[in-house]
Amino acid sequence: MREKRRNPVLLSLLAAALLAAPASTEVQAVEAAQAAQQSSISLDAIGGVWTGGTVTVSGRTQLPEVIMKVLAPNGTIVFYDIVSVDAGAYKTSFTLPDGADTGTYQVVAGLGGTTASSAFTYSKRDNGDGGGSGSGNGNGGTESPKPGPVTPEQPGSAGVVTITGRDIPKPENGLITLQADFGSGNSSGEVLLPANLAELAGDTPVQLVTTFGTIVFPKAALAGLGAAVPAGQTAASLSVHIDRAREDAVGKLVAAWNKHSGGAAVQAAGDTVDVRIAVRVQGGDDVPVHSFAEPLTLKLKLTAAPADRNLAGIYSLDAAGQAVYAGGKPDGSSIAARVEHSGRYGVFTYNKSFTDLPGQHWAYKVVKELTAKHIIDGVSDTRFAPEQEVTRAQFVTMLVKQLKITAAKPAAFRDVPAGSWYADAVAAAYESGIVEGTGPDTFAPEQRITREEIAVMMTRMAAKTHAGPGAVPKADFADSGDISTWARSAVDKAVHSGLMIGRTDDTFSPLAAATRAEAAQVIYNGLLVFPE
């Protein structure tokens, strides 16, 4: 059975909770969505809404329930609800706060891949006294009545911290560290930085430590932000806006996730935040920066129990409702991941067990942690099949997930069809020099992979990403004579560096097909020997 593809891993269960069709996900992960796709859903038209007015969203569907979200003109989720369906109809209502932006709001309703969308215009009523209707909630910006999974609390105002060029300290330990305290009681904060921060920092990365998390800007990312400043905007600044989600809203998200988790137990394990980076130009308008020239490092609070820390990760929750595993490197009371774009990110643990991999199995811990990192998965929701042999395509896919690499173009192998589940992984590994074909134009993706082939791939990976070991002593096994000439050096290096061990104390079994458990152990060893 082939290793099912996640590139990147899209958790369909969370996609269902947030109204997005799963993409590039595994077969069992889309089964619930496929059932939903057989139904349809309609949205009734919504008229214009004035300050203080109620927005009513309704329609008809045969779905069992409807996930509802409303996006403000700037793309922020301002309302989220899970609505029951009664006799084929659904209905929910909410009121926008007085401080809400005017303009066109987008409404999306549905479940899994079955969705419908609509829009309405929100306008402020002019009563001639400059004060509006006076019927608002009195604090100028409280949260929406039913917040979505990443809708922040909004007290009277967000904490705003301005850092000027004169405030930039000298580097320490290879970093320029800036502090931003948003104050107690705020769950939303903004930092205004000099537009020429790249020039001020030079070659030194900038670490921004805020109340809700830490962001590290590498040199290339700072240069890209500086290049986004429009010409002639001498008074521009860089805006870093961070909102923290409500705990009850995150709890609702996790509850929906666990309904479709394929047997995994998902728990919130830290903060969920909305990170928005923009260029603030004269007049106060923002020019959003959606992606970065080089990934930033995002560090968020980690609250997982010690036993579960290695099952925690940071997930990207995009505007379409999809969840993508971004990474997870625990560091004390925080966890870090490299992120490529502005957006919503949360910390969760993903705890998956399999009936054929009991706690006493030698690969139990390895498989559990790699599953939490979404590098491997079971052959079904309940089975891992640890003794099943692995193909070349399956192992290459695992390796590429570990390295998080992509290819600029397809690999020219006639037996790797475009669009196949392994095509992108083979292309990425080939382009990176980690794999070669079995012939001039063949890769043999369905051929079982031998232990000596794995040794070659792993040592090539080490050489490409971490220099790898140089000359090493020969690995001494009783069956060393069975190792192919072209794999001899690789086996020596793989054993010497700790990437692989013998199948027994005195045999390596170079020509034996690797099992799924063995493949998982080798990938895990790679993470230990050559960490991110």
VOKE-522791 format. One record per residue (C-alpha): residue number from 1; residue in three letters; x negated, y, z negated. Coordinates in steps of 0.5 Angstrom, whole numbers, padded with zeros to 4 digits. Example, Ala and Ser with C-alpha at 12.3 -4.5 7.8 and 13.67 -1.06 7.14 Angstrom:
REM residues 2
1,ALA,-0025,-0009,-0016
2,SER,-0027,-0002,-0014
This chain:
REM residues 532
1,MET,0000,0000,0000
2,ARG,-0003,0007,0002
3,GLU,-0004,0012,-0003
4,LYS,0001,0017,-0003
5,ARG,-0001,0024,-0001
6,ARG,-0001,0030,-0005
7,ASN,-0005,0036,-0001
8,PRO,-0004,0040,-0005
9,VAL,0001,0037,-0010
10,LEU,0008,0039,-0010
11,LEU,0012,0037,-0016
12,SER,0019,0036,-0013
13,LEU,0022,0036,-0019
14,LEU,0020,0043,-0021
15,ALA,0022,0045,-0014
16,ALA,0029,0042,-0015
17,ALA,0029,0046,-0021
18,LEU,0027,0053,-0018
19,LEU,0031,0052,-0011
20,ALA,0025,0050,-0006
21,ALA,0025,0044,-0002
22,PRO,0019,0039,-0003
23,ALA,0013,0040,0002
24,SER,0007,0035,0003
25,THR,0009,0031,-0003
26,GLU,0010,0023,-0005
27,VAL,0016,0019,-0002
28,GLN,0018,0017,-0009
29,ALA,0018,0025,-0011
30,VAL,0023,0027,-0006
31,GLU,0028,0021,-0007
32,ALA,0032,0026,-0011
33,ALA,0032,0031,-0006
34,GLN,0034,0027,0000
35,ALA,0040,0025,-0004
36,ALA,0042,0033,-0005
37,GLN,0040,0034,0003
38,GLN,0046,0030,0005
39,SER,0051,0035,0002
40,SER,0052,0042,0003
41,ILE,0053,0049,0000
42,SER,0056,0056,0001
43,LEU,0055,0062,-0002
44,ASP,0061,0067,-0002
45,ALA,0060,0074,0000
46,ILE,0058,0079,-0005
47,GLY,0059,0087,-0005
48,GLY,0055,0093,-0007
49,VAL,0054,0093,-0014
50,TRP,0053,0100,-0018
51,THR,0050,0101,-0025
52,GLY,0053,0097,-0030
53,GLY,0057,0093,-0025
54,THR,0058,0086,-0026
55,VAL,0055,0081,-0020
56,THR,0059,0075,-0019
57,VAL,0056,0069,-0015
58,SER,0060,0064,-0013
59,GLY,0061,0059,-0007
60,ARG,0063,0051,-0006
61,THR,0059,0045,-0006
62,GLN,0059,0038,-0007
63,LEU,0052,0038,-0011
64,PRO,0053,0036,-0018
65,GLU,0050,0042,-0020
66,VAL,0047,0049,-0017
67,ILE,0041,0052,-0019
68,MET,0042,0060,-0018
69,LYS,0036,0065,-0018
70,VAL,0036,0072,-0016
71,LEU,0030,0076,-0014
72,ALA,0029,0084,-0014
73,PRO,0027,0088,-0008
74,ASN,0020,0087,-0011
75,GLY,0021,0079,-0011
76,THR,0021,0079,-0018
77,ILE,0026,0074,-0021
78,VAL,0031,0078,-0025
79,PHE,0036,0072,-0026
80,TYR,0036,0065,-0027
81,ASP,0042,0060,-0029
82,ILE,0044,0052,-0028
83,VAL,0051,0052,-0026
84,SER,0056,0047,-0027
85,VAL,0060,0045,-0021
86,ASP,0068,0044,-0022
87,ALA,0072,0041,-0017
88,GLY,0067,0043,-0011
89,ALA,0067,0050,-0014
90,TYR,0061,0054,-0018
91,LYS,0061,0061,-0021
92,THR,0057,0065,-0025
93,SER,0056,0072,-0027
94,PHE,0051,0077,-0030
95,THR,0049,0085,-0030
96,LEU,0043,0088,-0028
97,PRO,0040,0093,-0033
98,ASP,0040,0100,-0032
99,GLY,0033,0100,-0031
100,ALA,0033,0095,-0025
101,ASP,0030,0098,-0018
102,THR,0035,0100,-0013
103,GLY,0035,0096,-0006
104,THR,0037,0090,-0004
105,TYR,0037,0083,-0008
106,GLN,0036,0076,-0005
107,VAL,0041,0071,-0008
108,VAL,0039,0063,-0007
109,ALA,0043,0058,-0010
110,GLY,0042,0050,-0009
111,LEU,0039,0044,-0011
112,GLY,0033,0041,-0008
113,GLY,0033,0042,0000
114,THR,0040,0044,0000
115,THR,0040,0052,-0001
116,ALA,0044,0058,0001
117,SER,0042,0065,0001
118,SER,0046,0072,0001
119,ALA,0044,0079,-0001
120,PHE,0047,0085,-0004
121,THR,0045,0092,-0005
122,TYR,0045,0095,-0012
123,SER,0046,0103,-0013
124,LYS,0046,0108,-0019
125,ARG,0052,0111,-0020
126,ASP,0051,0119,-0020
127,ASN,0056,0122,-0025
128,GLY,0053,0129,-0024
129,ASP,0050,0129,-0031
130,GLY,0043,0125,-0030
131,GLY,0045,0120,-0035
132,GLY,0049,0115,-0031
133,SER,0055,0112,-0034
134,GLY,0052,0111,-0041
135,SER,0055,0104,-0041
136,GLY,0048,0101,-0041
137,ASN,0045,0097,-0046
138,GLY,0041,0103,-0049
139,ASN,0034,0101,-0049
140,GLY,0033,0102,-0042
141,GLY,0030,0095,-0040
142,THR,0032,0089,-0043
143,GLU,0032,0082,-0040
144,SER,0037,0080,-0036
145,PRO,0043,0076,-0039
146,LYS,0040,0069,-0037
147,PRO,0033,0070,-0035
148,GLY,0030,0065,-0030
149,PRO,0024,0060,-0032
150,VAL,0019,0066,-0031
151,THR,0023,0072,-0032
152,PRO,0019,0076,-0038
153,GLU,0022,0079,-0044
154,GLN,0022,0087,-0042
155,PRO,0022,0091,-0049
156,GLY,0023,0099,-0048
157,SER,0017,0099,-0044
158,ALA,0011,0095,-0042
159,GLY,0004,0096,-0045
160,VAL,-0001,0100,-0041
161,VAL,-0008,0101,-0041
162,THR,-0012,0105,-0037
163,ILE,-0020,0104,-0036
164,THR,-0024,0109,-0032
165,GLY,-0031,0109,-0029
166,ARG,-0034,0112,-0036
167,ASP,-0031,0106,-0040
168,ILE,-0035,0100,-0036
169,PRO,-0040,0097,-0041
170,LYS,-0046,0094,-0039
171,PRO,-0046,0087,-0037
172,GLU,-0047,0081,-0043
173,ASN,-0049,0074,-0041
174,GLY,-0048,0075,-0034
175,LEU,-0041,0079,-0035
176,ILE,-0038,0086,-0035
177,THR,-0032,0085,-0040
178,LEU,-0026,0089,-0041
179,GLN,-0021,0089,-0046
180,ALA,-0014,0091,-0046
181,ASP,-0009,0090,-0052
182,PHE,-0002,0091,-0050
183,GLY,0000,0092,-0057
184,SER,0005,0088,-0061
185,GLY,0012,0087,-0059
186,ASN,0011,0087,-0052
187,SER,0011,0082,-0047
188,SER,0009,0086,-0041
189,GLY,0003,0089,-0040
190,GLU,-0001,0093,-0034
191,VAL,-0008,0095,-0034
192,LEU,-0010,0101,-0029
193,LEU,-0018,0100,-0027
194,PRO,-0022,0104,-0022
195,ALA,-0021,0103,-0015
196,ASN,-0029,0103,-0014
197,LEU,-0030,0097,-0019
198,ALA,-0033,0093,-0014
199,GLU,-0038,0099,-0013
200,LEU,-0039,0100,-0021
201,ALA,-0040,0092,-0022
202,GLY,-0045,0091,-0017
203,ASP,-0047,0084,-0017
204,THR,-0044,0082,-0024
205,PRO,-0037,0079,-0024
206,VAL,-0032,0083,-0029
207,GLN,-0028,0079,-0034
208,LEU,-0021,0082,-0036
209,VAL,-0019,0080,-0043
210,THR,-0012,0082,-0044
211,THR,-0007,0080,-0050
212,PHE,-0003,0075,-0045
213,GLY,-0010,0072,-0042
214,THR,-0016,0073,-0038
215,ILE,-0018,0074,-0031
216,VAL,-0025,0074,-0028
217,PHE,-0026,0077,-0022
218,PRO,-0032,0075,-0018
219,LYS,-0036,0080,-0013
220,ALA,-0033,0078,-0007
221,ALA,-0026,0079,-0010
222,LEU,-0027,0085,-0013
223,ALA,-0030,0087,-0006
224,GLY,-0024,0085,-0003
225,LEU,-0019,0089,-0007
226,GLY,-0024,0095,-0006
227,ALA,-0023,0094,0002
228,ALA,-0015,0094,0000
229,VAL,-0015,0101,-0002
230,PRO,-0012,0106,0004
231,ALA,-0017,0111,0007
232,GLY,-0017,0117,0004
233,GLN,-0014,0115,-0003
234,THR,-0019,0118,-0007
235,ALA,-0014,0118,-0013
236,ALA,-0012,0111,-0012
237,SER,-0013,0105,-0018
238,LEU,-0013,0098,-0018
239,SER,-0006,0095,-0022
240,VAL,-0006,0089,-0026
241,HIS,0001,0087,-0029
242,ILE,0002,0081,-0033
243,ASP,0009,0079,-0036
244,ARG,0010,0073,-0041
245,ALA,0016,0069,-0040
246,ARG,0021,0068,-0045
247,GLU,0020,0061,-0049
248,ASP,0027,0059,-0048
249,ALA,0027,0060,-0041
250,VAL,0021,0056,-0040
251,GLY,0024,0051,-0044
252,LYS,0030,0050,-0039
253,LEU,0025,0050,-0034
254,VAL,0021,0044,-0037
255,ALA,0028,0040,-0039
256,ALA,0030,0041,-0031
257,TRP,0023,0038,-0030
258,ASN,0023,0032,-0034
259,LYS,0030,0030,-0031
260,HIS,0026,0029,-0024
261,SER,0019,0027,-0027
262,GLY,0019,0020,-0024
263,GLY,0018,0018,-0031
264,ALA,0012,0023,-0033
265,ALA,0013,0027,-0040
266,VAL,0012,0034,-0038
267,GLN,0011,0039,-0044
268,ALA,0010,0047,-0044
269,ALA,0003,0047,-0047
270,GLY,0001,0055,-0047
271,ASP,0004,0061,-0044
272,THR,0007,0062,-0037
273,VAL,0006,0069,-0034
274,ASP,0007,0073,-0028
275,VAL,0000,0076,-0025
276,ARG,0001,0082,-0020
277,ILE,-0005,0085,-0017
278,ALA,-0004,0092,-0013
279,VAL,-0007,0098,-0011
280,ARG,-0004,0104,-0014
281,VAL,-0004,0110,-0009
282,GLN,-0002,0117,-0010
283,GLY,0005,0118,-0012
284,GLY,0005,0112,-0016
285,ASP,0007,0107,-0010
286,ASP,0004,0100,-0010
287,VAL,0001,0096,-0005
288,PRO,0001,0089,-0007
289,VAL,-0005,0084,-0006
290,HIS,-0002,0077,-0005
291,SER,-0009,0074,-0004
292,PHE,-0016,0074,-0006
293,ALA,-0022,0074,-0002
294,GLU,-0025,0069,-0007
295,PRO,-0021,0066,-0012
296,LEU,-0020,0069,-0019
297,THR,-0021,0065,-0025
298,LEU,-0015,0065,-0030
299,LYS,-0015,0063,-0037
300,LEU,-0009,0062,-0041
301,LYS,-0007,0060,-0048
302,LEU,-0007,0052,-0049
303,THR,-0003,0050,-0055
304,ALA,-0003,0042,-0053
305,ALA,-0005,0037,-0059
306,PRO,-0012,0035,-0058
307,ALA,-0010,0028,-0056
308,ASP,-0006,0031,-0050
309,ARG,-0011,0037,-0048
310,ASN,-0014,0033,-0042
311,LEU,-0007,0032,-0040
312,ALA,-0006,0040,-0039
313,GLY,-0006,0044,-0033
314,ILE,-0005,0051,-0030
315,TYR,0001,0050,-0025
316,SER,0003,0056,-0020
317,LEU,0010,0057,-0019
318,ASP,0011,0061,-0013
319,ALA,0017,0065,-0011
320,ALA,0020,0059,-0007
321,GLY,0020,0055,-0013
322,GLN,0015,0050,-0012
323,ALA,0010,0048,-0017
324,VAL,0003,0047,-0015
325,TYR,-0003,0044,-0019
326,ALA,-0008,0049,-0020
327,GLY,-0013,0046,-0024
328,GLY,-0014,0045,-0031
329,LYS,-0021,0046,-0035
330,PRO,-0020,0046,-0043
331,ASP,-0024,0051,-0046
332,GLY,-0023,0052,-0054
333,SER,-0016,0055,-0055
334,SER,-0015,0056,-0047
335,ILE,-0015,0053,-0041
336,ALA,-0018,0056,-0034
337,ALA,-0016,0055,-0027
338,ARG,-0019,0058,-0020
339,VAL,-0013,0062,-0017
340,GLU,-0012,0064,-0010
341,HIS,-0006,0069,-0010
342,SER,-0002,0073,-0015
343,GLY,0004,0070,-0018
344,ARG,0007,0066,-0023
345,TYR,0003,0061,-0027
346,GLY,0004,0056,-0033
347,VAL,0001,0051,-0038
348,PHE,0004,0044,-0038
349,THR,0002,0037,-0040
350,TYR,0004,0032,-0035
351,ASN,0004,0025,-0039
352,LYS,0005,0019,-0034
353,SER,0005,0012,-0036
354,PHE,0005,0005,-0032
355,THR,0008,-0002,-0034
356,ASP,0002,-0005,-0031
357,LEU,-0003,-0001,-0034
358,PRO,-0003,-0002,-0042
359,GLY,-0006,0002,-0047
360,GLN,-0012,-0003,-0048
361,HIS,-0013,-0004,-0040
362,TRP,-0020,-0001,-0039
363,ALA,-0018,0004,-0034
364,TYR,-0012,0006,-0038
365,LYS,-0015,0013,-0040
366,VAL,-0018,0014,-0034
367,VAL,-0012,0013,-0030
368,LYS,-0008,0018,-0035
369,GLU,-0012,0024,-0034
370,LEU,-0013,0023,-0026
371,THR,-0005,0023,-0026
372,ALA,-0005,0029,-0030
373,LYS,-0010,0032,-0025
374,HIS,-0005,0030,-0019
375,ILE,-0011,0026,-0016
376,ILE,-0008,0019,-0016
377,ASP,-0001,0017,-0017
378,GLY,0002,0010,-0018
379,VAL,0005,0006,-0012
380,SER,0012,0007,-0015
381,ASP,0014,0011,-0021
382,THR,0013,0005,-0026
383,ARG,0007,0001,-0023
384,PHE,0000,0003,-0022
385,ALA,-0003,-0004,-0019
386,PRO,-0010,-0003,-0022
387,GLU,-0012,-0009,-0018
388,GLN,-0010,-0007,-0011
389,GLU,-0015,-0006,-0006
390,VAL,-0016,0001,-0003
391,THR,-0017,0003,0004
392,ARG,-0022,0008,0007
393,ALA,-0016,0013,0008
394,GLN,-0014,0012,0001
395,PHE,-0021,0013,-0003
396,VAL,-0022,0019,0002
397,THR,-0016,0022,0000
398,MET,-0017,0022,-0007
399,LEU,-0024,0025,-0006
400,VAL,-0022,0031,-0003
401,LYS,-0016,0032,-0008
402,GLN,-0022,0032,-0013
403,LEU,-0026,0037,-0009
404,LYS,-0020,0041,-0007
405,ILE,-0023,0042,0000
406,THR,-0020,0043,0007
407,ALA,-0022,0043,0014
408,ALA,-0022,0048,0020
409,LYS,-0020,0043,0025
410,PRO,-0018,0036,0026
411,ALA,-0023,0030,0026
412,ALA,-0024,0027,0033
413,PHE,-0022,0020,0031
414,ARG,-0018,0016,0036
415,ASP,-0015,0012,0030
416,VAL,-0013,0018,0026
417,PRO,-0007,0021,0028
418,ALA,-0005,0028,0028
419,GLY,0000,0029,0022
420,SER,-0001,0022,0019
421,TRP,-0002,0022,0011
422,TYR,-0009,0022,0011
423,ALA,-0011,0026,0017
424,ASP,-0013,0033,0013
425,ALA,-0017,0029,0008
426,VAL,-0021,0025,0013
427,ALA,-0022,0032,0017
428,ALA,-0024,0035,0011
429,ALA,-0029,0030,0008
430,TYR,-0032,0029,0015
431,GLU,-0033,0036,0016
432,SER,-0036,0037,0010
433,GLY,-0041,0031,0011
434,ILE,-0038,0026,0006
435,VAL,-0036,0021,0011
436,GLU,-0038,0018,0018
437,GLY,-0034,0014,0022
438,THR,-0035,0007,0023
439,GLY,-0036,0008,0031
440,PRO,-0037,0014,0035
441,ASP,-0030,0016,0035
442,THR,-0027,0011,0030
443,PHE,-0026,0012,0022
444,ALA,-0022,0005,0021
445,PRO,-0017,0009,0016
446,GLU,-0013,0002,0014
447,GLN,-0020,-0002,0013
448,ARG,-0021,-0004,0006
449,ILE,-0027,0000,0003
450,THR,-0033,-0003,0000
451,ARG,-0036,-0002,-0006
452,GLU,-0043,0000,-0003
453,GLU,-0039,0005,0002
454,ILE,-0036,0008,-0004
455,ALA,-0043,0009,-0007
456,VAL,-0045,0013,0000
457,MET,-0039,0017,0000
458,MET,-0040,0019,-0008
459,THR,-0048,0021,-0007
460,ARG,-0046,0025,0000
461,MET,-0041,0029,-0004
462,ALA,-0046,0030,-0010
463,ALA,-0052,0032,-0005
464,LYS,-0047,0037,-0002
465,THR,-0044,0040,-0008
466,HIS,-0049,0039,-0014
467,ALA,-0056,0038,-0010
468,GLY,-0055,0031,-0013
469,PRO,-0061,0026,-0015
470,GLY,-0068,0026,-0011
471,ALA,-0072,0020,-0011
472,VAL,-0069,0015,-0017
473,PRO,-0071,0008,-0019
474,LYS,-0068,0002,-0015
475,ALA,-0062,-0001,-0019
476,ASP,-0064,-0008,-0021
477,PHE,-0058,-0013,-0020
478,ALA,-0058,-0020,-0018
479,ASP,-0055,-0019,-0012
480,SER,-0059,-0013,-0009
481,GLY,-0061,-0017,-0003
482,ASP,-0053,-0016,-0001
483,ILE,-0054,-0009,-0001
484,SER,-0054,-0006,0006
485,THR,-0060,-0003,0008
486,TRP,-0056,0004,0010
487,ALA,-0053,0004,0003
488,ARG,-0059,0002,-0001
489,SER,-0061,0009,-0003
490,ALA,-0054,0011,-0004
491,VAL,-0053,0005,-0009
492,ASP,-0059,0007,-0013
493,LYS,-0057,0014,-0014
494,ALA,-0050,0012,-0016
495,VAL,-0052,0008,-0021
496,HIS,-0058,0012,-0024
497,SER,-0053,0018,-0024
498,GLY,-0048,0014,-0028
499,LEU,-0043,0015,-0022
500,MET,-0042,0007,-0021
501,ILE,-0044,0001,-0025
502,GLY,-0044,-0006,-0023
503,ARG,-0038,-0010,-0023
504,THR,-0042,-0015,-0028
505,ASP,-0048,-0014,-0032
506,ASP,-0052,-0017,-0027
507,THR,-0048,-0016,-0020
508,PHE,-0046,-0010,-0016
509,SER,-0042,-0014,-0011
510,PRO,-0043,-0009,-0006
511,LEU,-0039,-0012,0000
512,ALA,-0033,-0013,-0005
513,ALA,-0027,-0009,-0004
514,ALA,-0026,-0004,-0009
515,THR,-0020,-0004,-0013
516,ARG,-0015,0002,-0015
517,ALA,-0018,0002,-0022
518,GLU,-0025,0002,-0020
519,ALA,-0024,0007,-0015
520,ALA,-0020,0011,-0021
521,GLN,-0026,0010,-0025
522,VAL,-0031,0013,-0020
523,ILE,-0027,0019,-0019
524,TYR,-0027,0020,-0026
525,ASN,-0034,0019,-0027
526,GLY,-0035,0024,-0021
527,LEU,-0031,0029,-0025
528,LEU,-0036,0028,-0031
529,VAL,-0043,0028,-0028
530,PHE,-0041,0034,-0023
531,PRO,-0036,0038,-0027
532,GLU,-0033,0044,-0023
